[in-house]
């Protein structure tokens, strides 16, 4: 990959570590599958909520938005009641919504976009809004590349030590009360992330060189893991059930 710089987000890293072949279909061949209506509804709510929180941080008026979107207004009010110290600016802090961090690692530009970053003299907190139910185990979130990459990026691109950095997911999913899952950081975890990140990027480079030179497909996930059962790409992978028929279409652009 010496000929280009690859931009990689947490979505890229998560997909690559989960199933390299799915990474190939999604980002190299730009396959996509039809969106499930309920999933699209949740995505729409998430987009509206993120825009609302960004407008507030920019001191833009949001009253008309809240007045015409009852579900969004109820979600915001619930979050404000549960976490006023996050929703409303506090003394001696700097904050920014949709904060972008980048870090060049070889020929890979690692990118993170934080929903909200709050900085004080001795603490840096990354906030991420989730408008769906909390996963059953925090261990799932701890191992996810979003959690790991976002903390890693801030440690590498700021004067904050790993011990001063934390990552908090806020789950806003009515009618449940908003809940937070917070992850701290330390030098040992940072070194572990660095090592595994280097390994993953080296694998990506190898996979891509073989794909480009010899048309060799990226490896598939082990069938025994059971991940293929609900995967929309099981047809091109020839792992679909006899009754499964899923069509694919090309998309013009993949967003980070």
C-alpha positions, 0 to 999 in steps of 0.5 A: 500500500505504498502508493496511497494513504488509507483512511481507516475509522473504527468501523473499518477496524471492527469489520476487518477484525470481525471478518476480513472477507466482509471488509472486502465486500463492503469497502473494496467492492462496495456491496450493500444489502437492503436496509431493514425498516426497523433498523432504518427507523433507529438510524434516523432517530440517531441521526436526528439526535446527533444533529440536535446535540451538535447544534446545541454545542454550536449555540444554534437554536433548537427550540423549533426542532424539539417542538416538532419532534416529540420523541427527540424532545423526550429523549433529550429531556431524559438525558438532561435530567440524567446527566446535566454535567454532560449536557450543559457546559461546566466551568473551566472546561472546553467542549466540542461536538463532532470533534475530529482526531486523526493520526498517521500510522505508516500509510494508514490515517486513523480517524475518529469523530467524537460525538462530544469531547470535554476537556478540563485541566486534568481530565479528557472525556469522550462522549458517544451517543447511542439511541438504542438499547444497551448491549447486555455486557460491557465487555462487548463495548470494551473490546470494540474498536470504537472504544479502543481506537478513540482512547488511543487516538486521544492519547497519541494526539494530546498531552493527556496521559492514558490515565486522564482519558475516559470514554463514556457511552450514553444509551438513550433508548426510550422508554428506558432511562438513559444509562452510561457505560464508562471506560477508563484507560491506562498505559498498559491498555494503550500498549496492548492496543498499539500492538494489536493495531499494528498487527491488524494493519499489517494483516490488512496490508498483506490481504490487500497486496494479495487481492490486488496482485493475485485477485486473492479474496480476503479470508473468511470468518471461521464458519464455527463462530456462527457469524454467517447465519445473519450476515447479508453477504452469505450468498457471495460467500456461498454460505447461505441457506437454501432458502436465503436469497439476498440481492446486492447493489453497488453504492457510490460512496462509503462514509466513515 
